[in-house]
């Protein structure tokens, strides 16, 4: 009897890197029934004092929104998101370009 490679129940996965993509992949696999182990080399910044600050300013593109829709957590994310009215690009010179949507 051959197993279906798309049947993820009773299968496990190890995702290395708990950044944006790794965390999202772990959520998607877990929602499909996989036992997921998520590994990150950095300590949890909420629990540990680190010597360097790390901040992620995140702008969601249509591609990112579609990925969050696939993980079924888009409502939770959009509930705390702040709408972005435009985008600013800082070129090498002193001129700033503003793109309004």
Phi and psi restraints in degrees (range 20) as a CNS / XPLOR table:
assign (resid 1 and name C) (resid 2 and name N)
       (resid 2 and name CA) (resid 2 and name C) 1.0 -90.1 20.0 2
assign (resid 2 and name N) (resid 2 and name CA)
       (resid 2 and name C) (resid 3 and name N) 1.0 146.8 20.0 2
assign (resid 2 and name C) (resid 3 and name N)
       (resid 3 and name CA) (resid 3 and name C) 1.0 -91.9 20.0 2
assign (resid 3 and name N) (resid 3 and name CA)
       (resid 3 and name C) (resid 4 and name N) 1.0 148.5 20.0 2
assign (resid 3 and name C) (resid 4 and name N)
       (resid 4 and name CA) (resid 4 and name C) 1.0 -81.0 20.0 2
assign (resid 4 and name N) (resid 4 and name CA)
       (resid 4 and name C) (resid 5 and name N) 1.0 122.6 20.0 2
assign (resid 4 and name C) (resid 5 and name N)
       (resid 5 and name CA) (resid 5 and name C) 1.0 -66.2 20.0 2
assign (resid 5 and name N) (resid 5 and name CA)
       (resid 5 and name C) (resid 6 and name N) 1.0 -18.0 20.0 2
assign (resid 5 and name C) (resid 6 and name N)
       (resid 6 and name CA) (resid 6 and name C) 1.0 -90.6 20.0 2
assign (resid 6 and name N) (resid 6 and name CA)
       (resid 6 and name C) (resid 7 and name N) 1.0 -7.6 20.0 2
assign (resid 6 and name C) (resid 7 and name N)
       (resid 7 and name CA) (resid 7 and name C) 1.0 -86.0 20.0 2
assign (resid 7 and name N) (resid 7 and name CA)
       (resid 7 and name C) (resid 8 and name N) 1.0 104.8 20.0 2
assign (resid 7 and name C) (resid 8 and name N)
       (resid 8 and name CA) (resid 8 and name C) 1.0 -91.1 20.0 2
assign (resid 8 and name N) (resid 8 and name CA)
       (resid 8 and name C) (resid 9 and name N) 1.0 -6.1 20.0 2
assign (resid 8 and name C) (resid 9 and name N)
       (resid 9 and name CA) (resid 9 and name C) 1.0 -62.5 20.0 2
assign (resid 9 and name N) (resid 9 and name CA)
       (resid 9 and name C) (resid 10 and name N) 1.0 142.3 20.0 2
assign (resid 9 and name C) (resid 10 and name N)
       (resid 10 and name CA) (resid 10 and name C) 1.0 65.2 20.0 2
assign (resid 10 and name N) (resid 10 and name CA)
       (resid 10 and name C) (resid 11 and name N) 1.0 17.1 20.0 2
assign (resid 10 and name C) (resid 11 and name N)
       (resid 11 and name CA) (resid 11 and name C) 1.0 -113.8 20.0 2
assign (resid 11 and name N) (resid 11 and name CA)
       (resid 11 and name C) (resid 12 and name N) 1.0 156.7 20.0 2
assign (resid 11 and name C) (resid 12 and name N)
       (resid 12 and name CA) (resid 12 and name C) 1.0 -122.2 20.0 2
assign (resid 12 and name N) (resid 12 and name CA)
       (resid 12 and name C) (resid 13 and name N) 1.0 159.3 20.0 2
assign (resid 12 and name C) (resid 13 and name N)
       (resid 13 and name CA) (resid 13 and name C) 1.0 -144.6 20.0 2
assign (resid 13 and name N) (resid 13 and name CA)
       (resid 13 and name C) (resid 14 and name N) 1.0 150.1 20.0 2
assign (resid 13 and name C) (resid 14 and name N)
       (resid 14 and name CA) (resid 14 and name C) 1.0 -119.9 20.0 2
assign (resid 14 and name N) (resid 14 and name CA)
       (resid 14 and name C) (resid 15 and name N) 1.0 118.7 20.0 2
assign (resid 14 and name C) (resid 15 and name N)
       (resid 15 and name CA) (resid 15 and name C) 1.0 -104.8 20.0 2
assign (resid 15 and name N) (resid 15 and name CA)
       (resid 15 and name C) (resid 16 and name N) 1.0 122.9 20.0 2
assign (resid 15 and name C) (resid 16 and name N)
       (resid 16 and name CA) (resid 16 and name C) 1.0 -101.9 20.0 2
assign (resid 16 and name N) (resid 16 and name CA)
       (resid 16 and name C) (resid 17 and name N) 1.0 117.1 20.0 2
assign (resid 16 and name C) (resid 17 and name N)
       (resid 17 and name CA) (resid 17 and name C) 1.0 110.2 20.0 2
assign (resid 17 and name N) (resid 17 and name CA)
       (resid 17 and name C) (resid 18 and name N) 1.0 110.0 20.0 2
assign (resid 17 and name C) (resid 18 and name N)
       (resid 18 and name CA) (resid 18 and name C) 1.0 -100.1 20.0 2
assign (resid 18 and name N) (resid 18 and name CA)
       (resid 18 and name C) (resid 19 and name N) 1.0 34.3 20.0 2
assign (resid 18 and name C) (resid 19 and name N)
       (resid 19 and name CA) (resid 19 and name C) 1.0 -77.1 20.0 2
assign (resid 19 and name N) (resid 19 and name CA)
       (resid 19 and name C) (resid 20 and name N) 1.0 -159.6 20.0 2
assign (resid 19 and name C) (resid 20 and name N)
       (resid 20 and name CA) (resid 20 and name C) 1.0 -61.6 20.0 2
assign (resid 20 and name N) (resid 20 and name CA)
       (resid 20 and name C) (resid 21 and name N) 1.0 -50.0 20.0 2
assign (resid 20 and name C) (resid 21 and name N)
       (resid 21 and name CA) (resid 21 and name C) 1.0 -71.6 20.0 2
assign (resid 21 and name N) (resid 21 and name CA)
       (resid 21 and name C) (resid 22 and name N) 1.0 -42.9 20.0 2
assign (resid 21 and name C) (resid 22 and name N)
       (resid 22 and name CA) (resid 22 and name C) 1.0 -63.6 20.0 2
assign (resid 22 and name N) (resid 22 and name CA)
       (resid 22 and name C) (resid 23 and name N) 1.0 -42.5 20.0 2
assign (resid 22 and name C) (resid 23 and name N)
       (resid 23 and name CA) (resid 23 and name C) 1.0 -64.5 20.0 2
assign (resid 23 and name N) (resid 23 and name CA)
       (resid 23 and name C) (resid 24 and name N) 1.0 -42.8 20.0 2
assign (resid 23 and name C) (resid 24 and name N)
       (resid 24 and name CA) (resid 24 and name C) 1.0 -65.1 20.0 2
assign (resid 24 and name N) (resid 24 and name CA)
       (resid 24 and name C) (resid 25 and name N) 1.0 -42.4 20.0 2
assign (resid 24 and name C) (resid 25 and name N)
       (resid 25 and name CA) (resid 25 and name C) 1.0 -61.2 20.0 2
assign (resid 25 and name N) (resid 25 and name CA)
       (resid 25 and name C) (resid 26 and name N) 1.0 -41.9 20.0 2
assign (resid 25 and name C) (resid 26 and name N)
       (resid 26 and name CA) (resid 26 and name C) 1.0 -62.1 20.0 2
assign (resid 26 and name N) (resid 26 and name CA)
       (resid 26 and name C) (resid 27 and name N) 1.0 -40.7 20.0 2
assign (resid 26 and name C) (resid 27 and name N)
       (resid 27 and name CA) (resid 27 and name C) 1.0 -63.6 20.0 2
assign (resid 27 and name N) (resid 27 and name CA)
       (resid 27 and name C) (resid 28 and name N) 1.0 -46.7 20.0 2
assign (resid 27 and name C) (resid 28 and name N)
       (resid 28 and name CA) (resid 28 and name C) 1.0 -62.6 20.0 2
assign (resid 28 and name N) (resid 28 and name CA)
       (resid 28 and name C) (resid 29 and name N) 1.0 -45.2 20.0 2
assign (resid 28 and name C) (resid 29 and name N)
       (resid 29 and name CA) (resid 29 and name C) 1.0 -65.3 20.0 2
assign (resid 29 and name N) (resid 29 and name CA)
       (resid 29 and name C) (resid 30 and name N) 1.0 -40.9 20.0 2
assign (resid 29 and name C) (resid 30 and name N)
       (resid 30 and name CA) (resid 30 and name C) 1.0 -65.0 20.0 2
assign (resid 30 and name N) (resid 30 and name CA)
       (resid 30 and name C) (resid 31 and name N) 1.0 -39.0 20.0 2
assign (resid 30 and name C) (resid 31 and name N)
       (resid 31 and name CA) (resid 31 and name C) 1.0 -66.9 20.0 2
assign (resid 31 and name N) (resid 31 and name CA)
       (resid 31 and name C) (resid 32 and name N) 1.0 -21.7 20.0 2
assign (resid 31 and name C) (resid 32 and name N)
       (resid 32 and name CA) (resid 32 and name C) 1.0 -90.8 20.0 2
assign (resid 32 and name N) (resid 32 and name CA)
       (resid 32 and name C) (resid 33 and name N) 1.0 5.3 20.0 2
assign (resid 32 and name C) (resid 33 and name N)
       (resid 33 and name CA) (resid 33 and name C) 1.0 102.4 20.0 2
assign (resid 33 and name N) (resid 33 and name CA)
       (resid 33 and name C) (resid 34 and name N) 1.0 2.2 20.0 2
assign (resid 33 and name C) (resid 34 and name N)
       (resid 34 and name CA) (resid 34 and name C) 1.0 -81.6 20.0 2
assign (resid 34 and name N) (resid 34 and name CA)
       (resid 34 and name C) (resid 35 and name N) 1.0 149.4 20.0 2
assign (resid 34 and name C) (resid 35 and name N)
       (resid 35 and name CA) (resid 35 and name C) 1.0 -87.1 20.0 2
assign (resid 35 and name N) (resid 35 and name CA)
       (resid 35 and name C) (resid 36 and name N) 1.0 110.9 20.0 2
assign (resid 35 and name C) (resid 36 and name N)
       (resid 36 and name CA) (resid 36 and name C) 1.0 -110.8 20.0 2
assign (resid 36 and name N) (resid 36 and name CA)
       (resid 36 and name C) (resid 37 and name N) 1.0 133.1 20.0 2
assign (resid 36 and name C) (resid 37 and name N)
       (resid 37 and name CA) (resid 37 and name C) 1.0 -110.7 20.0 2
assign (resid 37 and name N) (resid 37 and name CA)
       (resid 37 and name C) (resid 38 and name N) 1.0 121.9 20.0 2
assign (resid 37 and name C) (resid 38 and name N)
       (resid 38 and name CA) (resid 38 and name C) 1.0 -107.1 20.0 2
assign (resid 38 and name N) (resid 38 and name CA)
       (resid 38 and name C) (resid 39 and name N) 1.0 123.3 20.0 2
assign (resid 38 and name C) (resid 39 and name N)
       (resid 39 and name CA) (resid 39 and name C) 1.0 -116.0 20.0 2
assign (resid 39 and name N) (resid 39 and name CA)
       (resid 39 and name C) (resid 40 and name N) 1.0 132.7 20.0 2
assign (resid 39 and name C) (resid 40 and name N)
       (resid 40 and name CA) (resid 40 and name C) 1.0 -135.8 20.0 2
assign (resid 40 and name N) (resid 40 and name CA)
       (resid 40 and name C) (resid 41 and name N) 1.0 134.8 20.0 2
assign (resid 40 and name C) (resid 41 and name N)
       (resid 41 and name CA) (resid 41 and name C) 1.0 -77.4 20.0 2
assign (resid 41 and name N) (resid 41 and name CA)
       (resid 41 and name C) (resid 42 and name N) 1.0 -27.4 20.0 2
assign (resid 41 and name C) (resid 42 and name N)
       (resid 42 and name CA) (resid 42 and name C) 1.0 -81.4 20.0 2
assign (resid 42 and name N) (resid 42 and name CA)
       (resid 42 and name C) (resid 43 and name N) 1.0 148.6 20.0 2
assign (resid 42 and name C) (resid 43 and name N)
       (resid 43 and name CA) (resid 43 and name C) 1.0 -71.6 20.0 2
assign (resid 43 and name N) (resid 43 and name CA)
       (resid 43 and name C) (resid 44 and name N) 1.0 161.7 20.0 2
assign (resid 43 and name C) (resid 44 and name N)
       (resid 44 and name CA) (resid 44 and name C) 1.0 -66.4 20.0 2
assign (resid 44 and name N) (resid 44 and name CA)
       (resid 44 and name C) (resid 45 and name N) 1.0 114.9 20.0 2
assign (resid 44 and name C) (resid 45 and name N)
       (resid 45 and name CA) (resid 45 and name C) 1.0 -66.8 20.0 2
assign (resid 45 and name N) (resid 45 and name CA)
       (resid 45 and name C) (resid 46 and name N) 1.0 -14.6 20.0 2
assign (resid 45 and name C) (resid 46 and name N)
       (resid 46 and name CA) (resid 46 and name C) 1.0 -79.4 20.0 2
assign (resid 46 and name N) (resid 46 and name CA)
       (resid 46 and name C) (resid 47 and name N) 1.0 -20.4 20.0 2
assign (resid 46 and name C) (resid 47 and name N)
       (resid 47 and name CA) (resid 47 and name C) 1.0 -110.4 20.0 2
assign (resid 47 and name N) (resid 47 and name CA)
       (resid 47 and name C) (resid 48 and name N) 1.0 -26.0 20.0 2
assign (resid 47 and name C) (resid 48 and name N)
       (resid 48 and name CA) (resid 48 and name C) 1.0 -114.3 20.0 2
assign (resid 48 and name N) (resid 48 and name CA)
       (resid 48 and name C) (resid 49 and name N) 1.0 149.1 20.0 2
assign (resid 48 and name C) (resid 49 and name N)
       (resid 49 and name CA) (resid 49 and name C) 1.0 -91.1 20.0 2
assign (resid 49 and name N) (resid 49 and name CA)
       (resid 49 and name C) (resid 50 and name N) 1.0 120.9 20.0 2
assign (resid 49 and name C) (resid 50 and name N)
       (resid 50 and name CA) (resid 50 and name C) 1.0 -106.5 20.0 2
assign (resid 50 and name N) (resid 50 and name CA)
       (resid 50 and name C) (resid 51 and name N) 1.0 156.0 20.0 2
assign (resid 50 and name C) (resid 51 and name N)
       (resid 51 and name CA) (resid 51 and name C) 1.0 -80.0 20.0 2
assign (resid 51 and name N) (resid 51 and name CA)
       (resid 51 and name C) (resid 52 and name N) 1.0 -13.1 20.0 2
assign (resid 51 and name C) (resid 52 and name N)
       (resid 52 and name CA) (resid 52 and name C) 1.0 -130.8 20.0 2
assign (resid 52 and name N) (resid 52 and name CA)
       (resid 52 and name C) (resid 53 and name N) 1.0 139.1 20.0 2
assign (resid 52 and name C) (resid 53 and name N)
       (resid 53 and name CA) (resid 53 and name C) 1.0 -77.5 20.0 2
assign (resid 53 and name N) (resid 53 and name CA)
       (resid 53 and name C) (resid 54 and name N) 1.0 149.2 20.0 2
assign (resid 53 and name C) (resid 54 and name N)
       (resid 54 and name CA) (resid 54 and name C) 1.0 -140.8 20.0 2
assign (resid 54 and name N) (resid 54 and name CA)
       (resid 54 and name C) (resid 55 and name N) 1.0 124.6 20.0 2
assign (resid 54 and name C) (resid 55 and name N)
       (resid 55 and name CA) (resid 55 and name C) 1.0 -132.6 20.0 2
assign (resid 55 and name N) (resid 55 and name CA)
       (resid 55 and name C) (resid 56 and name N) 1.0 141.8 20.0 2
assign (resid 55 and name C) (resid 56 and name N)
       (resid 56 and name CA) (resid 56 and name C) 1.0 -120.2 20.0 2
assign (resid 56 and name N) (resid 56 and name CA)
       (resid 56 and name C) (resid 57 and name N) 1.0 111.7 20.0 2
assign (resid 56 and name C) (resid 57 and name N)
       (resid 57 and name CA) (resid 57 and name C) 1.0 -93.0 20.0 2
assign (resid 57 and name N) (resid 57 and name CA)
       (resid 57 and name C) (resid 58 and name N) 1.0 117.6 20.0 2
assign (resid 57 and name C) (resid 58 and name N)
       (resid 58 and name CA) (resid 58 and name C) 1.0 -114.8 20.0 2
assign (resid 58 and name N) (resid 58 and name CA)
       (resid 58 and name C) (resid 59 and name N) 1.0 125.8 20.0 2
assign (resid 58 and name C) (resid 59 and name N)
       (resid 59 and name CA) (resid 59 and name C) 1.0 -111.5 20.0 2
assign (resid 59 and name N) (resid 59 and name CA)
       (resid 59 and name C) (resid 60 and name N) 1.0 126.3 20.0 2
assign (resid 59 and name C) (resid 60 and name N)
       (resid 60 and name CA) (resid 60 and name C) 1.0 -87.6 20.0 2
assign (resid 60 and name N) (resid 60 and name CA)
       (resid 60 and name C) (resid 61 and name N) 1.0 122.0 20.0 2
assign (resid 60 and name C) (resid 61 and name N)
       (resid 61 and name CA) (resid 61 and name C) 1.0 -89.6 20.0 2
assign (resid 61 and name N) (resid 61 and name CA)
       (resid 61 and name C) (resid 62 and name N) 1.0 174.4 20.0 2
assign (resid 61 and name C) (resid 62 and name N)
       (resid 62 and name CA) (resid 62 and name C) 1.0 -59.9 20.0 2
assign (resid 62 and name N) (resid 62 and name CA)
       (resid 62 and name C) (resid 63 and name N) 1.0 -37.3 20.0 2
assign (resid 62 and name C) (resid 63 and name N)
       (resid 63 and name CA) (resid 63 and name C) 1.0 -63.7 20.0 2
assign (resid 63 and name N) (resid 63 and name CA)
       (resid 63 and name C) (resid 64 and name N) 1.0 -42.7 20.0 2
assign (resid 63 and name C) (resid 64 and name N)
       (resid 64 and name CA) (resid 64 and name C) 1.0 -66.5 20.0 2
assign (resid 64 and name N) (resid 64 and name CA)
       (resid 64 and name C) (resid 65 and name N) 1.0 -40.3 20.0 2
assign (resid 64 and name C) (resid 65 and name N)
       (resid 65 and name CA) (resid 65 and name C) 1.0 -63.2 20.0 2
assign (resid 65 and name N) (resid 65 and name CA)
       (resid 65 and name C) (resid 66 and name N) 1.0 -41.7 20.0 2
assign (resid 65 and name C) (resid 66 and name N)
       (resid 66 and name CA) (resid 66 and name C) 1.0 -63.1 20.0 2
assign (resid 66 and name N) (resid 66 and name CA)
       (resid 66 and name C) (resid 67 and name N) 1.0 -38.2 20.0 2
assign (resid 66 and name C) (resid 67 and name N)
       (resid 67 and name CA) (resid 67 and name C) 1.0 -65.0 20.0 2
assign (resid 67 and name N) (resid 67 and name CA)
       (resid 67 and name C) (resid 68 and name N) 1.0 -40.7 20.0 2
assign (resid 67 and name C) (resid 68 and name N)
       (resid 68 and name CA) (resid 68 and name C) 1.0 -67.8 20.0 2
assign (resid 68 and name N) (resid 68 and name CA)
       (resid 68 and name C) (resid 69 and name N) 1.0 -32.9 20.0 2
assign (resid 68 and name C) (resid 69 and name N)
       (resid 69 and name CA) (resid 69 and name C) 1.0 -63.4 20.0 2
assign (resid 69 and name N) (resid 69 and name CA)
       (resid 69 and name C) (resid 70 and name N) 1.0 -38.9 20.0 2
assign (resid 69 and name C) (resid 70 and name N)
       (resid 70 and name CA) (resid 70 and name C) 1.0 -66.4 20.0 2
assign (resid 70 and name N) (resid 70 and name CA)
       (resid 70 and name C) (resid 71 and name N) 1.0 -24.9 20.0 2
assign (resid 70 and name C) (resid 71 and name N)
       (resid 71 and name CA) (resid 71 and name C) 1.0 -91.8 20.0 2
assign (resid 71 and name N) (resid 71 and name CA)
       (resid 71 and name C) (resid 72 and name N) 1.0 -2.1 20.0 2
assign (resid 71 and name C) (resid 72 and name N)
       (resid 72 and name CA) (resid 72 and name C) 1.0 63.3 20.0 2
assign (resid 72 and name N) (resid 72 and name CA)
       (resid 72 and name C) (resid 73 and name N) 1.0 25.9 20.0 2
assign (resid 72 and name C) (resid 73 and name N)
       (resid 73 and name CA) (resid 73 and name C) 1.0 -118.2 20.0 2
assign (resid 73 and name N) (resid 73 and name CA)
       (resid 73 and name C) (resid 74 and name N) 1.0 10.7 20.0 2
assign (resid 73 and name C) (resid 74 and name N)
       (resid 74 and name CA) (resid 74 and name C) 1.0 -60.0 20.0 2
assign (resid 74 and name N) (resid 74 and name CA)
       (resid 74 and name C) (resid 75 and name N) 1.0 -38.1 20.0 2
assign (resid 74 and name C) (resid 75 and name N)
       (resid 75 and name CA) (resid 75 and name C) 1.0 -63.8 20.0 2
assign (resid 75 and name N) (resid 75 and name CA)
       (resid 75 and name C) (resid 76 and name N) 1.0 -39.4 20.0 2
assign (resid 75 and name C) (resid 76 and name N)
       (resid 76 and name CA) (resid 76 and name C) 1.0 -66.1 20.0 2
assign (resid 76 and name N) (resid 76 and name CA)
       (resid 76 and name C) (resid 77 and name N) 1.0 -41.7 20.0 2
assign (resid 76 and name C) (resid 77 and name N)
       (resid 77 and name CA) (resid 77 and name C) 1.0 -69.2 20.0 2
assign (resid 77 and name N) (resid 77 and name CA)
       (resid 77 and name C) (resid 78 and name N) 1.0 -48.2 20.0 2
assign (resid 77 and name C) (resid 78 and name N)
       (resid 78 and name CA) (resid 78 and name C) 1.0 -68.0 20.0 2
assign (resid 78 and name N) (resid 78 and name CA)
       (resid 78 and name C) (resid 79 and name N) 1.0 -21.1 20.0 2
assign (resid 78 and name C) (resid 79 and name N)
       (resid 79 and name CA) (resid 79 and name C) 1.0 -67.9 20.0 2
assign (resid 79 and name N) (resid 79 and name CA)
       (resid 79 and name C) (resid 80 and name N) 1.0 -23.4 20.0 2
assign (resid 79 and name C) (resid 80 and name N)
       (resid 80 and name CA) (resid 80 and name C) 1.0 -114.8 20.0 2
assign (resid 80 and name N) (resid 80 and name CA)
       (resid 80 and name C) (resid 81 and name N) 1.0 1.5 20.0 2
assign (resid 80 and name C) (resid 81 and name N)
       (resid 81 and name CA) (resid 81 and name C) 1.0 -78.5 20.0 2
assign (resid 81 and name N) (resid 81 and name CA)
       (resid 81 and name C) (resid 82 and name N) 1.0 153.6 20.0 2
assign (resid 81 and name C) (resid 82 and name N)
       (resid 82 and name CA) (resid 82 and name C) 1.0 -109.2 20.0 2
assign (resid 82 and name N) (resid 82 and name CA)
       (resid 82 and name C) (resid 83 and name N) 1.0 123.6 20.0 2
assign (resid 82 and name C) (resid 83 and name N)
       (resid 83 and name CA) (resid 83 and name C) 1.0 -60.7 20.0 2
assign (resid 83 and name N) (resid 83 and name CA)
       (resid 83 and name C) (resid 84 and name N) 1.0 140.9 20.0 2
assign (resid 83 and name C) (resid 84 and name N)
       (resid 84 and name CA) (resid 84 and name C) 1.0 -103.2 20.0 2
assign (resid 84 and name N) (resid 84 and name CA)
       (resid 84 and name C) (resid 85 and name N) 1.0 117.3 20.0 2
assign (resid 84 and name C) (resid 85 and name N)
       (resid 85 and name CA) (resid 85 and name C) 1.0 -79.5 20.0 2
assign (resid 85 and name N) (resid 85 and name CA)
       (resid 85 and name C) (resid 86 and name N) 1.0 -19.3 20.0 2
assign (resid 85 and name C) (resid 86 and name N)
       (resid 86 and name CA) (resid 86 and name C) 1.0 -170.0 20.0 2
assign (resid 86 and name N) (resid 86 and name CA)
       (resid 86 and name C) (resid 87 and name N) 1.0 -174.4 20.0 2
assign (resid 86 and name C) (resid 87 and name N)
       (resid 87 and name CA) (resid 87 and name C) 1.0 -136.9 20.0 2
assign (resid 87 and name N) (resid 87 and name CA)
       (resid 87 and name C) (resid 88 and name N) 1.0 143.2 20.0 2
assign (resid 87 and name C) (resid 88 and name N)
       (resid 88 and name CA) (resid 88 and name C) 1.0 -116.8 20.0 2
assign (resid 88 and name N) (resid 88 and name CA)
       (resid 88 and name C) (resid 89 and name N) 1.0 132.1 20.0 2
assign (resid 88 and name C) (resid 89 and name N)
       (resid 89 and name CA) (resid 89 and name C) 1.0 -111.0 20.0 2
assign (resid 89 and name N) (resid 89 and name CA)
       (resid 89 and name C) (resid 90 and name N) 1.0 130.3 20.0 2
assign (resid 89 and name C) (resid 90 and name N)
       (resid 90 and name CA) (resid 90 and name C) 1.0 -102.2 20.0 2
assign (resid 90 and name N) (resid 90 and name CA)
       (resid 90 and name C) (resid 91 and name N) 1.0 99.7 20.0 2
assign (resid 90 and name C) (resid 91 and name N)
       (resid 91 and name CA) (resid 91 and name C) 1.0 -74.7 20.0 2
assign (resid 91 and name N) (resid 91 and name CA)
       (resid 91 and name C) (resid 92 and name N) 1.0 178.4 20.0 2
assign (resid 91 and name C) (resid 92 and name N)
       (resid 92 and name CA) (resid 92 and name C) 1.0 -65.2 20.0 2
assign (resid 92 and name N) (resid 92 and name CA)
       (resid 92 and name C) (resid 93 and name N) 1.0 -31.2 20.0 2
assign (resid 92 and name C) (resid 93 and name N)
       (resid 93 and name CA) (resid 93 and name C) 1.0 -83.0 20.0 2
assign (resid 93 and name N) (resid 93 and name CA)
       (resid 93 and name C) (resid 94 and name N) 1.0 -164.6 20.0 2
assign (resid 93 and name C) (resid 94 and name N)
       (resid 94 and name CA) (resid 94 and name C) 1.0 -90.1 20.0 2
assign (resid 94 and name N) (resid 94 and name CA)
       (resid 94 and name C) (resid 95 and name N) 1.0 -2.6 20.0 2
assign (resid 94 and name C) (resid 95 and name N)
       (resid 95 and name CA) (resid 95 and name C) 1.0 -83.6 20.0 2
assign (resid 95 and name N) (resid 95 and name CA)
       (resid 95 and name C) (resid 96 and name N) 1.0 135.1 20.0 2
assign (resid 95 and name C) (resid 96 and name N)
       (resid 96 and name CA) (resid 96 and name C) 1.0 -109.3 20.0 2
assign (resid 96 and name N) (resid 96 and name CA)
       (resid 96 and name C) (resid 97 and name N) 1.0 132.6 20.0 2
assign (resid 96 and name C) (resid 97 and name N)
       (resid 97 and name CA) (resid 97 and name C) 1.0 -104.2 20.0 2
assign (resid 97 and name N) (resid 97 and name CA)
       (resid 97 and name C) (resid 98 and name N) 1.0 130.7 20.0 2
assign (resid 97 and name C) (resid 98 and name N)
       (resid 98 and name CA) (resid 98 and name C) 1.0 -115.8 20.0 2
assign (resid 98 and name N) (resid 98 and name CA)
       (resid 98 and name C) (resid 99 and name N) 1.0 129.8 20.0 2
assign (resid 98 and name C) (resid 99 and name N)
       (resid 99 and name CA) (resid 99 and name C) 1.0 -111.8 20.0 2
assign (resid 99 and name N) (resid 99 and name CA)
       (resid 99 and name C) (resid 100 and name N) 1.0 116.9 20.0 2
assign (resid 99 and name C) (resid 100 and name N)
       (resid 100 and name CA) (resid 100 and name C) 1.0 -101.4 20.0 2
assign (resid 100 and name N) (resid 100 and name CA)
       (resid 100 and name C) (resid 101 and name N) 1.0 144.8 20.0 2
